[in-house]
């Protein structure tokens, strides 16, 4: 029986990974836009498995919620560097603020809950340039901003300190804005 459970767990894990890989992200710049909250989870390889976390860890695994005291409050600011992109004068930038704030409550050793609000994805692509021909001069500006904010309500049940069940109720808002400005200056010959 144990071998069947292990094989079933491995099969489900592989299936879920294939679905996640083929699904893709909503933004073109997921490598930059994805905010990875929970420094503790990042230090553990950002898997969220095999250990308990505080309220910040429920983003990865709601069953990992472990509020040590009766209450827990957590705040985290996320900062990213400005990254040059493929073309000259084109940059990926962070949208401020990007953060995680959450609170957890322990009803008992067997039931805990929490609420987390965080910036799941955020980026700004900005491109500025000037091009000249014999007769005209073009100045252009292009900006694209993408942002996803999520509100998670986490419920965690602990059965005899051996099995933990967790669920996240997730409400997300998606925002994508594009702006472009082109100015043309005609030269007299």
N, C-alpha and C positions, 0 to 999 in steps of 0.2 A: 504494500500500500504506500509506503514511504517513497519508493522509487517512482511510482505513478505520480505522486504529488510533485516531486522534484522535476520530472519530465514535463508535466503540465505547466509548471511555473516557468520553466525555460522556454517552452513553446509560446506561451502568452507574452513573455518578455520580448522574444524575437519578433513576434507579430506586431506588438505595439511599437517597437523601434522601427520596423519597416513602414508602418502607417505614418509615424512622425517624420521620417526621412522623406517620404514621397509627398507629404502634405505641403512642405515649404512654409515660408513665412509670409506675412502680409506686406512687409517692407522689403525693398531691394537691398537694403544694407543691414541685414540681420546680424552680421558679424560685429558691427559697430553699435547698432541701435539697442540690442538686448542688454538691459540692465540686470546685473547679477547681484541682487541684495544678499545679505547674510554673509558677513566675512567669515563666520565660523563654518558655514557650509562650503564656501569657496576653498577654505583651507583643507577641507576633507574631500576635495575633488568635485564638488558641486553635484553630488549624486543624491543626497538626502536619504540614503539607505543605511540600515544596520546600526543606527544610533539615534538617540533622541536629541532634539533641538529645542530652543526657545521658540517664541512666537514668530521670529523671522524665518525659521526653517520650514514653516508650513507652506511656503511658496512652492517648495520642491516636493514635500511629502507631508500631508496633513496628519498622518498617523505618528509622525515623529514629535508632535507637540508634547512638551513636558514643562509645565509651569512649576518651578521648584517651590515657590511660596504660594500664598493664596492668590496674589495678583502679580502680573508682570507687564511692564511697559517697555517698548523698544522704539528707538528712532535711529535711522541711518540715512546719511546723505551720500549720494552717488555722484562721483565726478569723473569725467572723461577728458582726455586730451584732445586738442585740435589735430586732426589727421589730414595731411595732404592727400588728394585723390588723384586719379589717373591723368588729368589734364592740368596744365599750369593755371594757377590762380583759382583752383577748385579745392574746397576743403569740406570735411565732415566735422561738425561741431555738436556739442551737447546742447540740449534745450534745458534751461534752468527753470524751475528746480526739478531734480530727479531724486526721489527719496522713497523711503519705506517708513511707515509709522504703524504701530500695532499694539494691541493690548490683549492679554490672555487672562483667563480666570479658571481656577481649579475648584470645581465643586466637590470632588473627592478624588481618590487615587484612580478611580475607574471612569470618571467623566470630566473632561476639560473642554473649554471652548475659547475662541478668540476671534478678533476681527483685525484685519490688516488692510491698509490702503497703500498702494505703491505704484510707481511708474514702471510699467513692465518693459516698454520700448520707448526710445526717444532718440531722434537725430535731426540735424539740420544739414542739408547739402547746400553749399553756397558757392556760386561761381561769378566772378567779375572779370571783365576783359574789354579790350579795345582792339579793333581791327581797322586797318586803313587800306583804301585803294587809291587810285589816282584821283578819282572824282568824289569819293565819299569817305566819311569816318563814322564807324559804328561803335557805340558804347553799349554794353549789355550787362544786365544783372539777372541772375536766376537764383531762386531760393526754393527749396523744397523742405518742408517740415513734417515729420511723422511722429505721432505720439500715441501710446496706449496706456491708459490708467486702469487699474483693477482694484476692486473692492472684494476681499475674500472674507467669508464667514466660515470659520473652521469648527468642526465638531469632531472630537476624538473620544473613543471608547477603549478602555483597557480591560481585557478579560483575564483575570487571574495573573496579572503581570507576565503573561506569556504571549498573548496575541493582542495586537493593537489594530483598531479599525479607525480610519480617519476619512473625512470627506470635506472638500472645499466647495462652498457655494460661491461662484465667481461671477461678478458683474463687471464687464469691461466696456470702456468707451474708446473708440478709435477715431483719430483725427489725422487727416492728411491734407496739407495745404501747399499749393504751388503758386509762385509769383514769378513773373518775368517782365523786365523792362528793357526796351531797345530804343536807343536814341540815335538818330541819323543826322549827320551834318554834311550838307552838300557844299562842295568847294567850287568856286568860279574859276574857270581857266583863263 
